[in-house]
Amino acid sequence: MKQHRREFLYQSVIISLFTGSGCSAIAKIAMNYPDVYDTDQDIIRQSLLAFATTVIPAGNLHDPHLIKAFSDPYFPFLKIRGYFIYALDKMTDRHYQKTSFYQLHENERTTVIKRGLESKGKKRQLFNAAVSLVQISHYAGIYNAESGCELIDFHGSRFGYNGPGMFYKNTINYMALEQTSSGNYT
């Protein structure tokens, strides 16, 4: 059975988000936070870009596909995206006395994410799901199969190769001779 990359990502996020005691606990903790984390597109974009470029070492801030998975209604993470950004900002304030995660330097952002991944319970699941979602969507080329990923030596679909680099010369030399039903070569 062939599975599309988007289906694989969806299943991975579901598993990451809802293993343990189920999705209702995450939904409950994700209900009480300021509306600005769901409505202010600038905060959403800057926070998610800062997060994505921290967990993807070669992530490009100008890549429109880098954080697309967080806004895709196909994935359940969209429902708790605002709460996730709020959790990032709350941890930022607690550890660095700054108001926004995206204002931190990369090493500080790394520390915040690491602490989120080391948390207990639902916060840990939330951070694991976010990291999995952005890394799988980027490295698997879910939204941009052409881009590839230099870190894992994946050049994308036919990116960087021309005809001679993609095919063997004289392919007839690599093929077996055909036989008839009586065993004679053609």
Secondary structure, DSSP 8 states (H G I E B T S, - for coil): ----HHHHHHHHHHHHHHSSS-HHHHHHHTTSS-THHHH-HHHHHHHHHHHHHHHSTT--TT-TTTTHHHH-TTSGGGGGHHHHHHHHHHHHHHHH--S-GGGS-HHHHHHHHHHHHHS-THHHHHHHHHHHHHHHHHHTTSS-TTT-BGGGTB--TTTT--HHHHS-TTGGGGS---B-TTS-B-
